């Protein structure tokens, strides 16, 4: 017996490849979004919070398209999320705007919630975030029950810590970038500068507006806003 390969964001095997489409039922599926998981460096937490709690019920391919499009729309840079995808056949169409033009891509067709969830789990991995999609409603706090821990696509996720939580002197560069993005959405485009200049928590607490303007190339407005949030962090 030939085993079916695991699907990824670049390709999802068709589990109905040997069955005539006319003989297949059209299953209705529903995929739930865990808004309490870590969204990683590429997704905007505020946009994720504005998404619906679930996608569907509907056909598997249609629900997959809604989930993927929601992630593309929630990315700081749509090109990043769009670049994790590869064109397929028969599925929904994903659109993204970058490089001053509209881009479209057709997803592979899927016929079950299991394959859709595997695809979404691979996409989450590519975007460096927790697996945020599952087949069951997410309990408050974002932790799935132990009995569902090994269900395909259902991953136990710890509750996301509050922005700015913990000891800033122990923050990594990624923690600093997250702090910048969550402090003010208008500052999010500048977060990558902190990776470029290797600003961790200890360095963040030493930053002043003049240094950010001189060495990081920030304009006065963003530099003053960042100084304000850094001062609040020191006081906390």
N, C-alpha and C positions, 0 to 999 in steps of 0.2 A: 504493500500500500504506500502510495506516495503522499508524504505529509505536505500540508499547505504552509508555505513560508509565512513568517510574521509580517504583517503590513507595516510600512513606515510612512512618514509624511511624504516621501517621494514616490511610493508605489503601494497600492493596496490590492492584494490578490482578490480575484473575483470568486467567491465561494459558490457561485451558481454557474460556473463556466461550462459544465457538462450537462446542464439542465435547460431545456427550452424555456425561454422567458415566458411564453404563454402558459406554461405549467406551474409557474411560480406565483405564490400569493404575494400581495404587496403588504408586508408587515408594517404596522404602525409602531413607531418607537418614540421614546422621549429621553432626552439627555439633560442631566441636571448640572448646574454650574456651582462649584464650591468657591464662594467669594472670600473665604477665610484663608485660603492657601497663599503661599508666597508667589508673587507675580514675576519675580526676577527683574533683570535690568532692562528688558525690552518692552514690557507692557506697562501701561499707565493704570495705576491702582484705582484712581477716581473713575476712569472710563469703565474698568471692570465692574466696579460697584454699581454703575448705571445700567448694566446689562440685565436682561431678565433672569430669573432664577432657574428657568429651564427652557429648552428649545424643543418644540414639538408639542403634542404628538403629531407625527407626520411620517412620510416615507423616509427610510434610512438615508438615502442620498440627499434628500431635501434638508433633513435635520443636520447632516454633516456640513452641508454648504452654509447653513445659518451659523453654526458654531465656528467654522473656519473664518467666515467673513467677519464675525464679531471680533475675533482675535486680531485680524488684519486691521480693522478699524480702531482697535484699542491699543495698537502699538505706537510707541513714540515716533518711530520711522516705519511707515508702511512697507518700504522696500525690504526691511529686515525680515518681517513676517512673511512677505510674499516670496522672498528668496528661499524660504524653507520648504516651499511647495514645488512639485513637479507636475507637469501637465498629464492628464489622463484622458479617458474617454467615457462619455455617457453620464457623467455626474453633473453637479451644479457648477455654476460659473462664479469665480471669485474675481473681484476687481480691486485695484489699488491705484493710488495716484502718487507718483514720485517722478523725479527727473522731468518735471513740468509736462507730464503726459499721463494718460490713463492706460493702465495695463490690465489685461484680463487673462484668466487661466481656467481651464476646465478640469474639475476634479475627477478621479476615477469613480465609477459607480460602485455602490455597496448595497448589500441586501439584508444586513442584520445590524442590530445595535452593537454586537460584540466587535464586528469589524470596524464600525464607526468609532468606537471607543479606543480601539487599538491605534487607529490612525491619529486620533486626537492626543493620545498619550505620547506618541512619537513626536507630534508637533510641539507639545508642551516641553518635552525634553530638548528639542532643538532651540526653543526660545528660553531655555534655562529657568523655567518656572516649575512649580509643583504640578502634578497631574490634577487639573482643575475640573475635569469632567467625569461624571459617573452615571450609573444607571438607576440610582436611588436618590430620593430627596436628601439634601445635606442637613444634618442636625445643626442647631445653633452652636457656634464655636468651630464648626468645620471638621469634626472628628466623626468618622464613620464607625459603626458598631463593629466589634471584634469579629463577629460571625461573617461579615462581608469583606474582611480584609483581603481575601484571596480571590474574590469575584473579579473576572476580567474587567478592567477599566475602573474598578473601585479601589482606591488607594487611601489608606489612613493618612490624614493630614493634620499636623498639629496646628493649633490656633496661631495665627500670625501675630507677632508682637506689635505693640503700638509703635507708631513712628517716633523715632528718637528715644526708644526705650533702651535700658542698659547703660553700661559705663562707656561714654564716648571715647575714652582713651584706649579702649580695647577694640574699637571699630576697625574693620578692614576697609579697603578702598571701595568695595562694593556696598558696604554699609553706609559709607559717606554718600555715595551716589544715590542710594535709596533715600537717605535723609534729605538731600537737596530736592529730589523729585517730589517727595511727599510734603515738604514744607511749603512749596508754592509751585503749582503747575507751570507758571510762567518761567520758572527757573529751570525746568526740566531739560530744555535744550542745552544748557550749560553743564549738565552733569558729567558728560564725557570728558570735559576738561580736567576733572578731578582724577580720572583714571590716567589721562595723558601725563599729568604732573605727579602722579603717585601720591595723592593726598589721602592719608588714612585719618583715623580719629584724632590722634595726637597732633598731626600737622593741621588738621581742620581748626582745632582750638587756638592755634597760633596765627591763623590767617587774619590779615587786616585788609581793608578795602584798597589801600594804596598798592599792596603787594598783588592783589588779584587783578588790578588794572594794569600794573607794570609788567608782571611776569606771566599772567594768564590771558591777557588781552581782553578782559571784560570791560564793558562800558560802566560809567558811573552808576547808573540806575541799578542794574543787576548786582554790582559790587556792594552797594549800600544795603540792598535787600538781603543779600547773603550775610553781611555783617550783622544785621538785625537778628536773623535766625541763629547765627552762631552765638551772639551775646545771650539770647534767650536760653540756648543750650547750656552755656556756662552757668547761668543763674540756676537752672534746674538741677 
